[in-house]
């Protein structure tokens, strides 16, 4: 599946999820000009105790999230739906991802930078989490 097809599929899934599930919007402590909305959640058949959760992250111009980790069991596949996002995982190089591009975060990974790459245009990311059913807090900001 090419990246354009994958992005289109994710957009369709997102649209379906928004119409079929009650979205839960929250703010992450320390985030700037950012909104996080859980757009779907579903138990995974054949994998007792595991579920998949879709989270839409919307950054306004210049928006960002504080450095953070995710739930201890989280495996995340994130795809940029709009704009461009700057990202740094585990102290590696800062990368910029555009529409249709994606990255993966594994359990225990540290997300040092997560920010809109633009000061004039919005950006959106769909993050798909596979997590233990008991993990209720998906994002844990670093303590200062």
C-alpha positions in Angstrom: 0.0 0.0 0.0 1.6 3.3 -1.0 1.7 6.3 1.4 -1.0 8.3 -0.5 -3.4 5.3 -0.3 -2.6 4.8 3.4 -3.2 8.4 4.2 -6.5 8.3 2.3 -7.5 5.2 4.2 -6.7 6.8 7.5 -8.7 9.9 6.6 -11.7 7.7 5.7 -11.3 5.8 9.0 -11.1 9.0 10.9 -14.3 10.3 9.3 -16.1 7.1 10.1 -14.8 7.1 13.6 -16.0 10.6 14.2 -19.5 9.8 13.1 -19.7 6.5 14.9 -18.1 7.2 18.2 -18.3 9.9 20.9 -15.1 11.9 20.7 -13.3 12.7 23.9 -11.3 16.0 23.7 -8.6 16.8 26.2 -5.7 19.1 26.8 -2.2 17.9 27.6 -0.6 19.8 30.5 2.1 22.2 29.1 0.8 21.9 25.5 0.7 25.1 23.5 -2.0 25.7 20.9 -2.8 22.0 20.7 -5.9 19.9 21.0 -6.1 16.1 21.5 -9.2 14.2 20.7 -9.7 10.4 21.1 -11.8 9.6 18.1 -12.2 5.8 18.5 -11.5 2.9 20.8 -12.1 -0.8 20.1 -11.1 -4.1 21.8 -8.9 -6.3 19.7 -10.4 -9.7 19.0 -8.0 -12.5 19.7 -5.8 -10.3 21.9 -7.4 -10.3 25.3 -6.7 -7.2 27.3 -5.6 -5.2 24.3 -7.4 -2.4 22.5 -6.7 0.1 19.7 -7.3 3.8 20.2 -7.3 6.5 17.6 -6.2 10.0 18.7 -6.4 13.1 16.6 -3.7 15.7 17.5 -4.4 19.1 16.2 -1.7 21.8 16.3 -2.5 25.4 15.6 0.2 27.6 14.0 3.3 27.3 16.2 1.6 24.7 18.4 3.5 22.0 20.3 3.2 19.3 23.0 5.6 19.1 25.9 8.2 16.3 25.9 6.5 13.1 27.0 6.2 9.3 27.1 3.1 7.2 26.4 1.4 4.5 28.4 3.8 1.7 29.3 2.3 -0.7 26.9 1.7 1.7 24.0 2.8 0.9 20.4 1.9 4.0 18.3 1.7 4.4 14.5 1.3 8.1 13.7 0.4 9.7 10.3 0.4 13.3 9.4 -3.0 14.3 7.9 -2.5 18.0 7.4 0.5 20.3 7.4 3.9 19.2 8.7 5.1 18.1 12.2 8.5 18.2 13.8 9.3 15.1 15.8 12.2 13.8 17.9 12.2 10.3 19.4 14.7 9.1 22.0 17.1 12.0 21.5 17.6 11.1 17.8 17.6 13.7 15.0 14.7 16.1 14.7 12.7 15.0 11.7 9.9 16.9 9.8 7.0 14.8 8.5 4.5 16.0 5.9 1.1 14.8 4.8 1.0 11.0 4.4 4.3 10.4 6.2 4.4 8.5 9.4 6.5 7.2 12.3 6.3 4.5 15.0 6.8 4.8 18.8 7.5 1.7 20.8 6.9 1.1 24.5 9.1 3.3 26.6 10.1 5.6 23.8 10.6 9.3 24.8 9.0 11.9 22.5 11.3 14.9 23.0 9.8 17.2 20.4 6.3 17.1 18.9 5.4 20.4 17.2 3.8 22.0 14.2 6.6 22.8 11.8 4.7 26.0 10.7 4.0 29.3 12.5 1.3 30.1 9.9 -0.6 26.9 9.0 -2.3 24.2 11.2 -1.2 20.6 11.4 -3.0 17.3 12.2 -1.7 13.9 13.2 -3.7 10.7 13.6 -2.0 8.5 16.3 -3.1 4.9 16.4 -2.3 3.3 19.8 -2.3 -0.4 20.6 -2.4 -0.5 24.4 -3.4 -2.6 27.4 -7.0 -2.1 28.3 -5.9 -1.0 31.8 -3.8 1.9 30.5 -6.1 4.9 30.8 -3.6 7.7 30.5 -2.1 7.6 27.0 0.3 10.6 27.3 2.4 11.3 30.3 4.3 14.7 30.2 7.8 14.7 31.6 8.2 16.0 35.1 10.1 19.2 35.4 
